Amino acid sequence: MTMPELRFEVSEYETRLTGTRQAMQKTGIDVLIATDPANMAWLTGYDGWSFTQHQCVIVRMDGPPIWFGREMDANGARRTAYMDDSCIRSFADYYVQSDQCHPMTVLGQMVADEGWGSATIGVEKDSYYFTHAAFEALAAAVPNVTFKDATRLVKWQRIIKSPREIEYMRGAGKIVTAMYKRVAEILRPGAKQSDIVAEIYQTAIRGVDGFWGDYPSAVPLIGAGLDASAPHLTWSDRPIRANESIFFELAGVHKRYHCPLSRTFYLGKPSQKFLDAEKAILEGMEAALEKAVPGSTCEDVAGAYYRVIERYGLIKPSRTGYSIGMGYPPAWGEHSASFRMGDHTELTSGMAFHFMSGLWYDDWGIEITESILITRGRPECLALYPRKLIIIEC
Amino acid sequence: MTMPELRFEVSEYETRLTGTRQAMQKTGIDVLIATDPANMAWLTGYDGWSFTQHQCVIVRMDGPPIWFGREMDANGARRTAYMDDSCIRSFADYYVQSDQCHPMTVLGQMVADEGWGSATIGVEKDSYYFTHAAFEALAAAVPNVTFKDATRLVKWQRIIKSPREIEYMRGAGKIVTAMYKRVAEILRPGAKQSDIVAEIYQTAIRGVDGFWGDYPSAVPLIGAGLDASAPHLTWSDRPIRANESIFFELAGVHKRYHCPLSRTFYLGKPSQKFLDAEKAILEGMEAALEKAVPGSTCEDVAGAYYRVIERYGLIKPSRTGYSIGMGYPPAWGEHSASFRMGDHTELTSGMAFHFMSGLWYDDWGIEITESILITRGRPECLALYPRKLIIIEC
């Protein structure tokens, strides 16, 4: 079996491992079981659409991480992860969606065999795909283990991006810029939403400038007319209508690294409500991005935005941004820092955020966002698409 | 707020509710909390990319189902679900990815307020997105509730398709047929995998014959050359190579209903190993599909396939099919019946399966599958693409 084509140097994976082990030591965790697919990929390079099944990466204090998953996906681990075959373990297929047995029982047996039957083990209690049944089966198999919640441990390790990660995210930024250029070319009254999205996908996956497009952790989200009151609806074959707004939340993606971006288009002459909201949002974002520098906190950035839009009579009960980097379905947020009141995370060069300034009300909504890299100076916008309400004349 | 455009008659949702309540009664469950997004959609019509957050549909013995989720997504429920506003409840945004509090605590409070604080409540312990932390928070909020596992309850309710569901799946079958026709048009040595996938998406989302394309629960899966040893890898910009096989696992999708289909292409003159495997698979599928009639069991179908391929010296340690219908990421399988030894589910007209005959070995793999509808007679193939190894001359 040939060596996989890794996306990072083995030394970078080893640096990530060292950091993770330090965090484990700080929190008294002997062994970490990471089930979040982005954490698994970040730790090992493993990349596959296998989070339909129970699987994990085990981080131990001695020795490389261990990949554990469904037998048929072990070959995927051999093709993508940096560890050798002794670190790739699996469960047989009859455990899959069985009423009689659970794959996490096999994991528990392995934990015992490795001598960790009385250890303190970190599990990602609130990460996607770590079900209650998974925990029950694991805990039953190793009743003397002390389990500790480690949901955010690896996620916090991921927050500062390396040069190569930044390179991938800049590539993703080029891709999403191209996606919006394509939208602007074809968005016209009468066009079907599904035809627009088909073109978005074509541009997204083809990629740009040698950066091929990976699948986004979330599909294109659309809010047209009354549907713009909801932030997370998808498309149908409904036609684009004149004298209506439509927003998109899209992401360019390269090697699992995301650059999300939202833009709102108005077909026709925008109502004063939209123009006022645009003014408020753009002024708010300027104020917030002034604060998006090392030494500020996430709360500083969020507060600057909320204060401006409140002056315009607009409220936003939701957070106004979150850390981004690599992601797997269903989400591209890293689940560490958020731009919200109460989040005192201090910004550092190398962090990246989707400044998610969107506003949604009873019968309308507007999204104009920016994905930014915190630098030593002013934040760098990862995409380069005009930050404004885009008017399509018709 | 206008009435949402429902995908099924309200009477069909009410029939589903009746069946679900009967199943609850049989298993002693007073209240059901359904967290699987496909179950939520099947019960209420709710459709949104909000399974990034904790959310659920509550089925009670009196009154319509209740949708519960993030505040900003409640508007999505108002746009897509059939129940009125009194059945749409939510939690505030500060509960999202907070270290201090959990949205399921709010759900627990609601359960208590509804008078269910000592009830027997079914939860989907092993469904995607129902995390261990979610259960912990819920259980802590209502300590006198008896929880029972109901992971498969709604999934088994979904196994027999209604006429309209079948209509959507037939539409999905037309879409996936068109997707493979497009692949055959453009698959050539030197073409980039990403460019092929870009075209697949364009065809998939445009749709066919008035059936617009919805997003698939899983992205296109590809196995080229050595990567064909793994069933669940995705693409890169690697070029298609001559004298190599490449399989795709794709799905056409309409209104969340899936028609999956896998095909293997060989660029050049196939090796004898591939021709022998094709022969075995096709003969095995013929034998298995002969059994895919009412009265047979899933084990009968699976056994017929395994016996044939074993005669050819091939083994398949994994199940050879699963129930299909509606789906949300990360998977399109319904998690009820599977074509495997030990599954004694009796086939009935209206069931649908992806006959997943794929074989993966150390350094090669081949997938030629079929999505079928069980009828009163012979099974109906939902897609109409030649069932064979597709040879591309070059």
HADDOCK unambig.tbl for C-alpha pairs under 7 A between the chains (distance, minus, plus):
assign (segid A and resid 48 and name CA) (segid B and resid 232 and name CA) 5.57 0.50 0.50
assign (segid A and resid 48 and name CA) (segid B and resid 233 and name CA) 4.75 0.50 0.50
assign (segid A and resid 48 and name CA) (segid B and resid 234 and name CA) 6.54 0.50 0.50
assign (segid A and resid 49 and name CA) (segid B and resid 232 and name CA) 5.19 0.50 0.50
assign (segid A and resid 49 and name CA) (segid B and resid 233 and name CA) 6.16 0.50 0.50
assign (segid A and resid 50 and name CA) (segid B and resid 232 and name CA) 6.23 0.50 0.50
assign (segid A and resid 52 and name CA) (segid B and resid 330 and name CA) 5.67 0.50 0.50
assign (segid A and resid 52 and name CA) (segid B and resid 331 and name CA) 6.02 0.50 0.50
assign (segid A and resid 72 and name CA) (segid B and resid 230 and name CA) 6.62 0.50 0.50
assign (segid A and resid 72 and name CA) (segid B and resid 231 and name CA) 6.93 0.50 0.50
assign (segid A and resid 73 and name CA) (segid B and resid 230 and name CA) 6.09 0.50 0.50
assign (segid A and resid 73 and name CA) (segid B and resid 231 and name CA) 6.85 0.50 0.50
assign (segid A and resid 73 and name CA) (segid B and resid 232 and name CA) 6.92 0.50 0.50
assign (segid A and resid 75 and name CA) (segid B and resid 229 and name CA) 6.20 0.50 0.50
assign (segid A and resid 75 and name CA) (segid B and resid 230 and name CA) 5.05 0.50 0.50
assign (segid A and resid 76 and name CA) (segid B and resid 230 and name CA) 4.91 0.50 0.50
assign (segid A and resid 76 and name CA) (segid B and resid 233 and name CA) 6.59 0.50 0.50
assign (segid A and resid 79 and name CA) (segid B and resid 227 and name CA) 6.86 0.50 0.50
assign (segid A and resid 93 and name CA) (segid B and resid 317 and name CA) 6.66 0.50 0.50
assign (segid A and resid 93 and name CA) (segid B and resid 318 and name CA) 5.21 0.50 0.50
assign (segid A and resid 97 and name CA) (segid B and resid 335 and name CA) 6.50 0.50 0.50
assign (segid A and resid 125 and name CA) (segid B and resid 131 and name CA) 6.44 0.50 0.50
assign (segid A and resid 125 and name CA) (segid B and resid 132 and name CA) 5.20 0.50 0.50
assign (segid A and resid 125 and name CA) (segid B and resid 133 and name CA) 4.99 0.50 0.50
assign (segid A and resid 126 and name CA) (segid B and resid 131 and name CA) 5.38 0.50 0.50
assign (segid A and resid 126 and name CA) (segid B and resid 132 and name CA) 6.28 0.50 0.50
assign (segid A and resid 126 and name CA) (segid B and resid 133 and name CA) 4.92 0.50 0.50
assign (segid A and resid 126 and name CA) (segid B and resid 134 and name CA) 6.91 0.50 0.50
assign (segid A and resid 127 and name CA) (segid B and resid 131 and name CA) 6.79 0.50 0.50
assign (segid A and resid 128 and name CA) (segid B and resid 129 and name CA) 5.49 0.50 0.50
assign (segid A and resid 128 and name CA) (segid B and resid 131 and name CA) 6.75 0.50 0.50
assign (segid A and resid 129 and name CA) (segid B and resid 128 and name CA) 5.49 0.50 0.50
assign (segid A and resid 129 and name CA) (segid B and resid 129 and name CA) 5.53 0.50 0.50
assign (segid A and resid 129 and name CA) (segid B and resid 131 and name CA) 6.73 0.50 0.50
assign (segid A and resid 130 and name CA) (segid B and resid 131 and name CA) 5.35 0.50 0.50
assign (segid A and resid 130 and name CA) (segid B and resid 132 and name CA) 6.57 0.50 0.50
assign (segid A and resid 131 and name CA) (segid B and resid 125 and name CA) 6.44 0.50 0.50
assign (segid A and resid 131 and name CA) (segid B and resid 126 and name CA) 5.38 0.50 0.50
assign (segid A and resid 131 and name CA) (segid B and resid 127 and name CA) 6.79 0.50 0.50
assign (segid A and resid 131 and name CA) (segid B and resid 128 and name CA) 6.75 0.50 0.50
assign (segid A and resid 131 and name CA) (segid B and resid 129 and name CA) 6.74 0.50 0.50
assign (segid A and resid 131 and name CA) (segid B and resid 130 and name CA) 5.33 0.50 0.50
assign (segid A and resid 131 and name CA) (segid B and resid 131 and name CA) 4.20 0.50 0.50
assign (segid A and resid 131 and name CA) (segid B and resid 132 and name CA) 5.29 0.50 0.50
assign (segid A and resid 132 and name CA) (segid B and resid 125 and name CA) 5.19 0.50 0.50
assign (segid A and resid 132 and name CA) (segid B and resid 126 and name CA) 6.26 0.50 0.50
assign (segid A and resid 132 and name CA) (segid B and resid 130 and name CA) 6.55 0.50 0.50
assign (segid A and resid 132 and name CA) (segid B and resid 131 and name CA) 5.28 0.50 0.50
assign (segid A and resid 132 and name CA) (segid B and resid 132 and name CA) 3.85 0.50 0.50
assign (segid A and resid 132 and name CA) (segid B and resid 135 and name CA) 6.37 0.50 0.50
assign (segid A and resid 133 and name CA) (segid B and resid 125 and name CA) 4.98 0.50 0.50
assign (segid A and resid 133 and name CA) (segid B and resid 126 and name CA) 4.92 0.50 0.50
assign (segid A and resid 134 and name CA) (segid B and resid 126 and name CA) 6.92 0.50 0.50
assign (segid A and resid 135 and name CA) (segid B and resid 132 and name CA) 6.36 0.50 0.50
assign (segid A and resid 194 and name CA) (segid B and resid 205 and name CA) 5.93 0.50 0.50
assign (segid A and resid 194 and name CA) (segid B and resid 206 and name CA) 5.76 0.50 0.50
assign (segid A and resid 194 and name CA) (segid B and resid 212 and name CA) 6.57 0.50 0.50
assign (segid A and resid 194 and name CA) (segid B and resid 213 and name CA) 6.93 0.50 0.50
assign (segid A and resid 195 and name CA) (segid B and resid 205 and name CA) 6.94 0.50 0.50
assign (segid A and resid 195 and name CA) (segid B and resid 206 and name CA) 5.22 0.50 0.50
assign (segid A and resid 197 and name CA) (segid B and resid 205 and name CA) 6.98 0.50 0.50
assign (segid A and resid 198 and name CA) (segid B and resid 201 and name CA) 6.43 0.50 0.50
assign (segid A and resid 198 and name CA) (segid B and resid 202 and name CA) 4.46 0.50 0.50
assign (segid A and resid 198 and name CA) (segid B and resid 205 and name CA) 5.07 0.50 0.50
assign (segid A and resid 198 and name CA) (segid B and resid 206 and name CA) 5.80 0.50 0.50
assign (segid A and resid 199 and name CA) (segid B and resid 202 and name CA) 6.33 0.50 0.50
assign (segid A and resid 201 and name CA) (segid B and resid 198 and name CA) 6.42 0.50 0.50
assign (segid A and resid 201 and name CA) (segid B and resid 201 and name CA) 6.24 0.50 0.50
assign (segid A and resid 201 and name CA) (segid B and resid 202 and name CA) 6.60 0.50 0.50
assign (segid A and resid 202 and name CA) (segid B and resid 198 and name CA) 4.47 0.50 0.50
assign (segid A and resid 202 and name CA) (segid B and resid 199 and name CA) 6.33 0.50 0.50
assign (segid A and resid 202 and name CA) (segid B and resid 201 and name CA) 6.61 0.50 0.50
assign (segid A and resid 202 and name CA) (segid B and resid 202 and name CA) 5.85 0.50 0.50
assign (segid A and resid 205 and name CA) (segid B and resid 194 and name CA) 5.91 0.50 0.50
assign (segid A and resid 205 and name CA) (segid B and resid 195 and name CA) 6.92 0.50 0.50
assign (segid A and resid 205 and name CA) (segid B and resid 197 and name CA) 6.98 0.50 0.50
assign (segid A and resid 205 and name CA) (segid B and resid 198 and name CA) 5.07 0.50 0.50
assign (segid A and resid 206 and name CA) (segid B and resid 194 and name CA) 5.74 0.50 0.50
assign (segid A and resid 206 and name CA) (segid B and resid 195 and name CA) 5.22 0.50 0.50
assign (segid A and resid 206 and name CA) (segid B and resid 198 and name CA) 5.80 0.50 0.50
assign (segid A and resid 212 and name CA) (segid B and resid 194 and name CA) 6.58 0.50 0.50
assign (segid A and resid 212 and name CA) (segid B and resid 236 and name CA) 6.85 0.50 0.50
assign (segid A and resid 212 and name CA) (segid B and resid 237 and name CA) 5.93 0.50 0.50
assign (segid A and resid 213 and name CA) (segid B and resid 194 and name CA) 6.93 0.50 0.50
assign (segid A and resid 227 and name CA) (segid B and resid 79 and name CA) 6.88 0.50 0.50
assign (segid A and resid 229 and name CA) (segid B and resid 75 and name CA) 6.18 0.50 0.50
assign (segid A and resid 230 and name CA) (segid B and resid 72 and name CA) 6.63 0.50 0.50
assign (segid A and resid 230 and name CA) (segid B and resid 73 and name CA) 6.10 0.50 0.50
assign (segid A and resid 230 and name CA) (segid B and resid 75 and name CA) 5.06 0.50 0.50
assign (segid A and resid 230 and name CA) (segid B and resid 76 and name CA) 4.91 0.50 0.50
assign (segid A and resid 231 and name CA) (segid B and resid 72 and name CA) 6.93 0.50 0.50
assign (segid A and resid 231 and name CA) (segid B and resid 73 and name CA) 6.84 0.50 0.50
assign (segid A and resid 232 and name CA) (segid B and resid 48 and name CA) 5.58 0.50 0.50
assign (segid A and resid 232 and name CA) (segid B and resid 49 and name CA) 5.20 0.50 0.50
assign (segid A and resid 232 and name CA) (segid B and resid 50 and name CA) 6.22 0.50 0.50
assign (segid A and resid 232 and name CA) (segid B and resid 73 and name CA) 6.92 0.50 0.50
assign (segid A and resid 233 and name CA) (segid B and resid 48 and name CA) 4.76 0.50 0.50
assign (segid A and resid 233 and name CA) (segid B and resid 49 and name CA) 6.17 0.50 0.50
assign (segid A and resid 233 and name CA) (segid B and resid 76 and name CA) 6.59 0.50 0.50
assign (segid A and resid 234 and name CA) (segid B and resid 48 and name CA) 6.56 0.50 0.50
assign (segid A and resid 236 and name CA) (segid B and resid 212 and name CA) 6.86 0.50 0.50
assign (segid A and resid 237 and name CA) (segid B and resid 212 and name CA) 5.94 0.50 0.50
assign (segid A and resid 317 and name CA) (segid B and resid 93 and name CA) 6.63 0.50 0.50
assign (segid A and resid 318 and name CA) (segid B and resid 93 and name CA) 5.20 0.50 0.50
assign (segid A and resid 330 and name CA) (segid B and resid 52 and name CA) 5.66 0.50 0.50
assign (segid A and resid 331 and name CA) (segid B and resid 52 and name CA) 6.01 0.50 0.50
assign (segid A and resid 335 and name CA) (segid B and resid 97 and name CA) 6.51 0.50 0.50
